[in-house]
Structures are given as structure tokens and as C-alpha cells.
Amino acid sequence: MSSTDTPSGATGNPIPAALPGEPDASYVDPDLSLKDSVGTLPEDEQAWSDARDAARDEGVEAAEAHDQEVAQARADAAEEATAKAEEQAELREKVSAASALGAQPVVNIDLPS
């Protein structure tokens, strides 16, 4: 996957994919396409080898796509959390300013601490 295919967050920075060992990370089978021998394989073995390699390549593409989806979902959740925290901070400032002026709140606002 090229760097141009990497999704970006609101800041334009690339979003890292899920890291190995994380619960949402994908598994990719090991690459078994190495051939140490000289010459060609018999037709039936070559067909099996080609099918195995093609299946692994499809698995790698699917894993990359899944990891990017997970990373994008995490970035979206982080952006939403940041926006919500900023909104709450702004509301706290308004309530504090009103309290400093001696105003009594008309509605009891439950702010998380």
C-alpha cells in the first residue's frame, strides 16, 4: 500500500494501522513463495504453488484494508472525543464566567469532572 493510499485525519497526518499484537490487528499467513531449488516445478505442484501465493496475496490485501478501517475508526472516535471535550470546556468557561458575575444558573447543568 503506498503512502497516498493511507487515510489521513483532520490534521492531514497519516493514520497508523493497527499494530501487531493489538486485538483488532489482522493476521497474515507467512510468505511461503520462496523456492530454493533450481528449475521448475511439475505442472500440478506449480498450479498449487500459484494458487497458494494468490490466496496469500488476497489475504494481505484484505488485512491491510481491515487494519486501515480500524485505524480510521479509531481516528474518527478520537476526533469526536476531542470535539466533545472542547465543547464541555467551553461550557464550563461560560458557567464559570456567569458564576463570577453572580448570576444564578437557570438550569442545573451536570458537567462531568
C-alpha positions in Angstrom: 0.0 0.0 0.0 1.5 3.3 -0.9 1.6 6.4 1.3 -1.0 8.0 -0.9 -3.5 5.2 0.0 -3.1 5.9 3.7 -6.1 7.6 5.2 -5.5 11.0 6.9 -7.1 12.5 9.9 -8.4 16.1 10.2 -4.8 17.3 10.6 -3.7 15.7 7.4 -1.3 13.3 9.2 -1.4 9.7 8.1 -3.3 7.4 10.4 -1.2 4.4 11.6 -2.6 1.0 11.0 -3.3 -1.4 13.9 -0.1 -2.6 15.4 0.8 -6.3 15.7 -0.5 -7.8 18.9 -3.5 -5.4 19.2 -6.9 -7.1 19.4 -8.1 -5.5 16.2 -4.9 -6.3 14.2 -5.2 -8.7 11.2 -3.2 -11.9 10.8 -1.4 -12.6 7.6 -0.1 -16.1 6.7 3.7 -16.3 6.3 5.1 -15.9 2.8 5.9 -19.4 1.5 6.6 -18.4 -2.1 10.4 -18.8 -1.7 11.8 -21.5 -4.0 15.3 -22.6 -3.2 15.6 -25.2 -5.9 16.8 -24.8 -9.5 14.4 -25.4 -12.3 10.6 -25.6 -12.5 8.0 -27.4 -10.6 5.8 -30.1 -12.1 2.5 -28.7 -13.5 0.3 -29.9 -10.6 2.7 -28.5 -8.0 3.2 -25.3 -9.9 -0.6 -24.8 -10.1 -0.9 -25.5 -6.3 2.0 -23.1 -5.6 0.4 -20.3 -7.7 -2.9 -20.8 -6.0 -1.3 -20.6 -2.6 0.6 -17.5 -3.5 -2.5 -15.8 -4.9 -4.5 -16.7 -1.8 -1.8 -15.2 0.4 -1.7 -12.0 -1.7 -5.5 -11.7 -1.3 -5.2 -12.2 2.4 -2.5 -9.5 2.7 -4.7 -7.0 0.8 -7.7 -7.8 3.0 -5.6 -7.5 6.1 -4.3 -4.1 5.0 -7.8 -2.9 4.2 -9.1 -4.1 7.6 -6.2 -2.5 9.5 -6.8 0.8 7.7 -10.6 0.6 8.5 -9.7 0.0 12.2 -7.3 2.9 12.2 -9.8 5.2 10.5 -12.5 4.3 13.1 -10.1 5.0 15.9 -9.1 8.4 14.4 -12.8 9.3 14.0 -13.5 8.3 17.6 -10.6 10.4 18.8 -11.7 13.4 16.8 -15.2 13.1 18.2 -13.9 12.8 21.8 -11.7 15.9 21.3 -14.6 17.9 19.9 -16.8 16.8 22.8 -14.1 17.7 25.3 -13.7 21.1 23.7 -17.4 21.7 23.8 -17.5 20.8 27.5 -14.6 23.1 28.3 -16.3 25.9 26.6 -19.5 25.3 28.5 -17.5 25.2 31.8 -16.0 28.6 30.9 -19.4 30.1 30.3 -20.8 28.7 33.6 -17.7 30.0 35.5 -18.0 33.4 33.9 -21.7 33.6 34.8 -20.9 32.5 38.4 -18.2 35.1 38.7 -20.7 37.8 37.8 -23.0 36.5 40.5 -25.6 35.0 38.1 -27.5 32.0 39.2 -27.9 29.3 36.7 -31.5 28.8 35.5 -30.9 25.2 34.6 -28.8 22.8 36.6 -26.1 21.6 34.2 -24.5 18.3 35.0 -20.9 18.7 33.9 -18.5 15.7 34.1 -15.4 16.4 36.1 
